[in-house]
Amino acid sequence: MGLEALYFFGALVLLTALIYGTLSYRYRNKSATRVGEEITRERYRRNEG
């Protein structure tokens, strides 16, 4: 009975991690992403010249 509980707990943790990862990717902070993209663009502009 103990081994089945361990497998169930492991599957529950994996499922929870997959759901969290999917939702956090789908509903990510768009303003933070935009700021990060602006910083990256500015760094590339500086290296061009």
GIGI-V84754 format. One record per pair of residues at least 6 apart in sequence whose C-alpha atoms are under 6 Angstrom apart, sorted by the first residue. I is the first residue (numbers start at 0). J is the second residue. Records with the same first field share a line. If there is no record, write none. Layout:
I=J + J
//
This chain:
none
//
